[in-house]
């Protein structure tokens, strides 16, 4: 079966992170039908083993759901496959489809499908299955023409503060301030593209007008650059918010809100002051070295919560970045902690990577070695199984983790042909 047709079948099965049981069942049923030895663990990973395999392929089967996802309406445009008003899930559904295609042809290769990669590499971190193969090819990178041999490590930072409320003692008018429709993007591979953050844009507006903060929220996912953010504010009667700021929507509310967050203006100052984006470049590799994304701000009746995603190609630099971020938020009287940490995959040029490069040179215009400023499961799996030689390839996918995600169909076909040859050579 053609890889794209398998991928379209996958797209019809909801598989957002934490909610991918349907796709898990599909993979299990298909693998058993193809005659593979199948096992799974309590965190949702699936291992499909071939007794003669030296090579194991690996991809994650959850997706980042943005916009209308998981209800995906697929369409093709100028050779690219897209989903209408939603993320596509080519990250990493194309890898899953390639593995199922090879299994349907009874190839002598094993396949590891990992769970919940997009929410902290949870499947790889909690893996209980045993890998006997000596070679691993990850299929979760997104640019044809590169063989990836390294990736960033990462850690989430969670900052919380108990809210204090007070009644406003003057006549006010209330407004909803909205930033929406920004491009968004992957907080790793897109962080250097100067994509505006909706949360930062909202704060930069609020900090310059007199207001009482009633509520605030923004962002979509931990690993996405925020597309939207909104706040409800009250301003003294006679004060008119500036309606001439590009990208800011101002909606006057019928009801007046007089229960303000006491520390509201301080919150706006904190977000405005935070340095979002690239912190350092790696000139040797020509990629981002360290970055941080202010991904989410949420509020309820008791607490405000800010979630950030830090990344670095160097584990020690990651620890420093996280420590600086914790200190920043604690200076604004937030309680801050780190969680969901995963190591960097230090670039490693091994014999298997050279073999993959030799094959790719036959199928692509170039096949350069590269590292990626995003979290791959390779580093975690290498820590579980030090004997593995690992490399990663993938087709060209544009703007993952956004409603503009697309995959080049011809690239999928080229990568699959290269993958078939890599599998043959490993037999």
N, C-alpha and C positions, 0 to 999 in steps of 0.2 A: 504494500500500500504506500502511496506517495506520502512523503513527510508532511506536506502542507495539508493534505486531506486528514491525516491523523491529528494534526494540530487543530483543525477546525472542529473535529469531534471533541477534543479536549476543551475547546472554548465553549462548547455547549453544556459543559458540566461545571457548575459553580465551584471555584477553588481559591477563594480569598484566603489569606493567612488565617489560621485558627479555624477555618471553616471549609476544609478541603477533603472531608470524609468521602464525598461522592467520587472524586477523582482517585483517591486512594483505592477505593473498591474497584474502580475500572482498571487501574494498573494491575492490581492483584489478579483479577479475573483474566486479563489478557496474558499476563506472564504465565499463569497456569495453563492457559489454552495453548501457548506456544511451547510448553514442555519444560520450562525452567524450574529449578528448585527454588521455592519462594519462602521467605521468612520476613517477619516484621517485628518491631519492638514497641515498647509502650509509648514512645514519643511520636510514633507514626512513620518512621523510616521503613523503606521496603528494599530488601536485598533479593535480587534475582540472579542466581548463580548457575554458571555452566561449568561442569566438572573439568573441562579441559582448558579453561580460560587462564591466560596470563595477564590479560588486560581487563580492568573494570572501568566502565564509564559512569559518570556521576552528574546528576542534575537535581534541582529542587522542584517540587511540584506545586508549591503555593505561588500566588501572584499578589502583587499590589493592586488593590481595587480602587480606582479613581473614577469619579463621574458616575456613569450608569452601570459600571461593572458591579456585580458579576453578570448582568444581563448584557451580553456582547452581541452587537450587530456588526458583522464583519463586512468589509468591502475592499476592493482593490482599486488602486489609483496609481497610474504610471509605473507599474511594476512593484508597488509596495502594498503590503497587506496592513489594514488599519481597522480600528473599531470606532464606530460612531459615538462621539462624546464620552469616551471612556478609555481607560488603559486597555491594552491589548493582551498582556500576559505572555508576549513572546519571550520575555524574561520571566521564567525559564522554560515556558511551555514548548518552545522549539526544541530545546535540548531533550525534554521528555519525549517529544514526538520522534526525534531521531533515534533514541534508544529503543522505543517501541517498534519502530520500523525495522531496525536491525534484528530485534528479537523475533519479529514475525518471519524473518528470513532464516531463522535458526542459526544465527552466527555464533561462533565460539567466543563469546564475550559475556562478561557478567555486567550487571547494571545495578547501581545504587541510586534510589530515588529518595531524597531527603525531604523532611517536613519543615515547614515554618522557617525557611531561611530568611524571609523578608522581615521578620520581627525579632532578629537577634541570633540568627543561625542556630535556632533551638534544636532542630533535628540533629545537625552535626555535633553540637555540644553534648547532647544526651544520647549519642549513638551507643547501642548495646550489641550491635551485630559485628561479626568478625569478618575481616577482609583477608583472604588468603592470597589474592593476586599480588603481583609485585609492581605493576604499572597502573597508574590511574590517569584518565583523561577527563577533566572537568569540562562541561559544555555550557558554562554560564558567563562567558565573556561576549562582548557585543560589537566587535569590529573585525571583519574579515581582513586577513593580511597580516595578522599578528599572532604569535605564539606567546601566550602569557605564562610567565614563570615567577610572578610575585604579586602581592596585593597588600592593600592597607589593612592595618588592624583598626579596631574601633571600640567605642564605649559610649553608652548613653549616659547623660547627666539628667537627673530629675531634681528640680528645685520646687519646694512647696512653701506656702506661707498661710497661716491662719488669718482669715479676713476679719477686719473690724469694721462695723457698720455704724453710721451715725445719720440722724435726720438733718436735712438741709434746712436752715432757718431763714431762708430768703426766697423770694419768688423766682422761679426758674422755668425754663422751657427745655424740653427734652428732645434729643435727636438720636437717630441711629447713624453711625458713621461706618461705611462699608468700603472695603477694598476687595475686588473680585475679578476673576477672569485673567489673572496674571499667568504667564506661561507655565510655571511650575517646572519640575524636573527632578532628576535623581540627585540626592544630596552628596553623592560621591563623584560620579563621572561627569556631572554637569556643574559642579560647584564653582568652576573657574570661568563660567560663561557669562558672568555678571547678570544672571537672572535675578530680577528683583524679588525680595521676600515681602509677601503681603503683611506679615506681622511687623516687620521693620518699617514698612511704608506707613502703616497705621500709626505706629508709635511716633514716627517723625512728624506726623500731622498733629497728633494730640498734644505733644509736648510744647507746642508753640501757641496754644490757645487756652484761655482760662476756662476750666471745666471741672465738674464733679464726675468722677467715674462711677457708673452704675454697674456695668458688666463689660467683659471683654473675652473674646475667644478667637482662635485662628489656627490654621494649618489643617492638614489632612492625615499624614502618616509620619512616623518617626524618621523615615528615610526619604522624605520628599521635601523639596523646597516649597514653602507655603504658597498656594495659589490665592487663598482668600483669608480675610480676617474681618472682624466686625467689633464695634464697641457701641454701647449705649451710654450717652453722657447727658448731663443736665448743665445748662449754662445760665448765668444770671440774666434775668429779664432785660432785654435791650441789647444783649450781646448776640451777634450773628456769626456763626461759624463761617469761615472763608470757603465759599463755594467754587472758587476758581482754581483749586488745586487739581492738577491732572490725575485721573485715576481714583479720585475720592468721591464717593457718592454720599450725599447728605439727605437724610429723610427725616422730616419733622414729624414727631409723634403726637398723636392726639392726647394721650395721657401724659401727665407730668410725673416724673420719678423723683422722689425726694429722699430716698434711702441710699446714701452714697457709700462707697468703699473709702474708708478714712485714708488709707495709704495709696489711693488711686493715682494721683499725679506722680508719686514716687515710682510707681510701677511703670508708667509711661517713660519716665526718665531712665529707668534701668534698661528697658528694652532698647530705647534709642541709643544708649551708650554702649550696648554690647556689640562687639566686633564680629559680625556675621561673615562667614565665607572663608576664603583662602587665607591661611596664616603663614605658609612658607611653600616655596617651590623646590622641586628636586631637579636641578639643572642637568645632572648626569642622565636621568631617565626622560627628562622633558615632560614631567607630569607634576601634579600637585603633591607636595610632601605632607602637609598637615592642613586640616580644615575643620570647621565646626559649623553646624547648621542649627539655628533656632527653629525647631520643627513645629512645636505645638504650644499653645497657651490655652488653658482650660480653667473654668471656674464653676463652683457650685455654691451652695448656701454657706459653706463653712471654709472653703479652702481655694487658693489659687495654685495651679500646677503648671510649671514650664518644663518642657522636654526638649533636650538638645542631643544631637548626634555628633560625636567627635571622631575624627579619623586621622591616622598617620601611617606613613610607610615604615616608621621606626617605632618600636614598642616603647622605648624610653621617652621619646618625644611625645608619644600619646599620653603617657602617664603625666608628663609635665603639663600638657594642654588640659587634661582633665582636672588636674590640681588647680591650675589658674582659674578655670571656669567655676569650680566649687568655691574658691575664694571670692570670686566676683559676686556670686549670688549671695553668699553668706554676708558680704559687706552691706547688702541691701536687706538684711535680716530675714533671709530665706533659709530654710533647712535644705541642704543639698547633699546628694549622694550620687555615686556612679553605680551602674548595673549593666548587665548584658555585655560584658567585655569579651572581646575575642582577639587573638594575637595577629600580628602582621605575618605575612608569608614572605620571608626574606628571599629575594630573587636567587634562584638556584638553577644553574645551567648543568643539567644531568644528561646522561646518554639518551634517555627517552625523549627529552625535550628536543635534542638534536635530530632524533628519528622523526619526530612530528614535524619539525621544520623542513626536513628533506622532502617529506611527502607534500607538505603545503606549498612548497616552491613549485611543484608540478601543476598545482591547481589554481594558485592565486598569482596576481601580478607581483606581490612581494610576500615575504613571510618573516618579518623581523621579530626579534624577541622584545617583549614589553612587559611592564608591570602596570597594574590598574589601581587607581585611587578609589577603590570600593572594596567591600568585604566579600571575599570568596570563601567558600568552605574549605578550600585547600589547606589553609594553615591549621585549622582545627583538626581536619582528618590526618594531616601529617603528624600532629601531636599524638593522636591516637595510635597511628601505625607508622612509626619512623622508617620502616623498611620501604615504604612506597616511593617510587619516582613519579612525580606529578607534573603535568602541564595542562594548559587550558586553551581551547579555541572556541569560536562561535561565529555565527553569521552577523551581518551588519544590522543592528537594531538602533533606531534613532529614538531619543527622548523617552527612555523607559521611566516608569513611575509617574507618568503624566497622561493626560487625555489625548496627547498627540503622538503617543508611542506607535511606531511602525517598524516593520521588518521587510527587508528587500528579498523578494521571492527568489530571484536568480542567485543571490548570495547563499540562501538556504540550500539550494541545489548544489552549488559548488562545494560548500562545506560538507555536505553529506557525502559527496563523491570522495572527498579527501578522507573523511571519517571511515568510509568503507575500506579504503586502501590501508589506513592505519590499523584497522582491525585485522585485515588479511596478513599484514606483516608481523602482527603480534602472535599469530597462531603457531 
